[in-house]
Each structure stands twice: as C-alpha cells, then as structure tokens.
Amino acid sequence: MKRFAELTRPLTPDAMERDASAYVDFLAKHAGVSEGAMGVVGYCFTGAMALRTAAVRSDKIAAAASFHGGGLFTDAPSSPHHVLPRIKARLYFGHAINDQSMPAEAIKKLDLALDAWRGRYQSEVFDGAFHGWTVPGGPVYNHEQAERAFEKLTALFADTLK
C-alpha cells in the first residue's frame, strides 16, 4: 500500500482531468476511432478517473462506468462526486460488497448525490462480489458477476455510443 500511495500521489484531481482531456483528444484523432461520442470505464481507483473524464469532456463522453470503484464519495472537497454537475453522460456504478474503499454508507451517499444530480444513472451492489471481482485470476474473482459486469458495460455503451 505504501508503494501504491507513492505511485498515485501525483494523480491529483487536476492532473486526472488534464490528462483525461488530452487522452480523449488523442484518441479522437486516431484512425481506428470512429467519430462521435465516447465511453469511459474505470476499475478500483480509476472509477474516479472515469467520472472526472466524463466531467472534463462532457462534450465527448456519453457514457461512464465504474466497477468496484473506490473513494467515489468522501467528505473531502476533492471527492469525485463533486464533479457530477458537470457531467452529461449516462453513468453506471457496479459496487462490491464489504468494500473498504467504498463502504455501504458511502454508496448510500453517492446514490443520494446521484439522485440530486438528476442525470441518467444506475448504481447497484453485485451480490457476492468483493472488491476486485472482475479481475480473472485474482483472489476474489467471481466469474458469474464479472460476466454480468461486462454485460452491463456493453449494454451501456450500446445504448449510448451510436
């Protein structure tokens, strides 16, 4: 965890938004990327990056998803939920059970913030799925719920990225 903290320290909210905007511009110019709306997905701590990308590039991001995202709602002024007013994208959150990085109380608070935001979203807890359940070969990998998560993601993108 000490090394993880060292590596993520430079990922401030401003840095995430600056870099995300540059990534979107880079990808939009790539020959293999079609014109139009884009989607973004984050797992674990990159769930916050997905939200920030949707906020900073609301002109381009039509869908954003987070699976077992951590720290999506905190009491800090830099909490990712504060970017919701800038988001126009449709959002999806697939939460883990007993997740120390996103406890049940934080999920409830995020859901209240999402209700107040009044955008299109879905937020649900994946039964029997612990933090990291989507990672094949990981200690808590849950094949059934990982497949369900992939179905949710592909349905979100199919509905929004036309």
N, C-alpha and C positions, 0 to 999 in steps of 0.2 A: 504493500500500500504506500510505503514511503516513496518508492520509485515511481509509482503511478501519479502521486501528488506532484513530484518533480516534473514529470512529463506533461501534466495537464495545467500546471500553473500558468503558462503563457496563454492558455485558451480563455482569455477574458471574454466577456460578452461582446465588447467592441471588436476584438480580434476575430471572433467567430463570425460576426456579421460582415466585417470587411472581407475576410477570406471567402465566405459563402457567396457573397455577391460576385467576387472575381471568378469563383468556380462556375457559377451559373453563366456568366458571360463567356467563359472559355468553352463550356460545353455547348452553349447555343451556337457557337461558330463552328463546331466540329462537323465535318461532312457526314458522319454517321448519326447525327441527331436531327430529328425532324423539327420543323418549325412548330411553334405553338407552345402550349402550356407544358410545364414540367412537374414532376413529383419528387419528393424527397422522403427518405426514411432514415430513422436513427434507432440504434440499439444501445441499451445501457446509457452511458453519459452522452451519447450522440443524439439521444432523443431531444435534448435541449438544443442541440445544433440544428436539428430538423425544424424545430419551432422558430428559432432565430432566422433560419434561411427563409422560411415562409413569411416572416415579418419584414425582413430587409428587402426581399424581392417579391413583394405581393403582386407586382406586375407580371411575374413569370411563373410563380409557384401556385399551382391549382390544388395540390394535394400534399399533405404531410402526415406521416405516420411515425409512431414511436412504439417500440416493443421493449418491455421491461425497462423503460426509461427511468433514470434516477434523478432526483432533485428537481422535478418539474414544477413543484410548488414548495417554496420555502418562505421563511419570514424575511429573507434578505432582500434589500432593494433591487438586487440584480437577478432575482428569481425569474426563470424563464416565463412563468405565467403572465408577467407584466407586459410581454410583447403582444398578447392577444389582440388588443385594439388595432394593431397594425396589420393583422392577418386577414386575408380574404379567402384563403384556401380552405378546403374541406379537410378536417382533421380526424385522425383515428389514433386512439391510445389503447394498447393491449398491455395491461398491467400484470405483474407477477403477484403471487400470494406471499405473505410473510417477507416482504422485501424491505430490508433495512434502508435502502436508498430511496424508497418511495412507499412509506408505511400507509396503512389503510386510512389514517387520518389525513395524510397529505393527498391521497387520491380523492377523498371526500371534498377537501378544499379546492382541489383542481377542478373537480366536477362543478362545484358552485361557481368558480371563476368562469368556466366554460359556459354555464347557463347564462351568466350575466353578460358574457361576450355576445351571445345571440347568433353566433355563426353555426355552420353545419359541422357536427362532430359526432363521434361515437367514442365512448370510454367504457371499457369493461375489464374485469379481472378474469384471467384464464385459470379456471379451476384446476388445481393440482400442478400448476406450473410455477416453479421457483425462478428467481432471478437468473437469467441466462438460459432459459429453457429452449431457446431457438438454436443454440449452438451444437451442431452434430458432434458427437464425441465428448462433449462437456459432461461434467459430473452430474448435472441436473437436466440434461437433455430429455425432452418429452416429445417424442416423435409425433404423437397424435395432435398435441397442441401446437407444435411447430408447423405442422401441415395446415392446421386451422388458421394460424397466423399468416401463413403465406397466401391462403385463400382470401383472407380479409384484405391483405395488401393488394393482391392482384385485382380484386373486385373494386377497391377504392380507386386504383389507377385506371381501370377500365371505364369506370363511371365518370371520371373527371378529366382524363387526358385524351380528349378526342380531337 
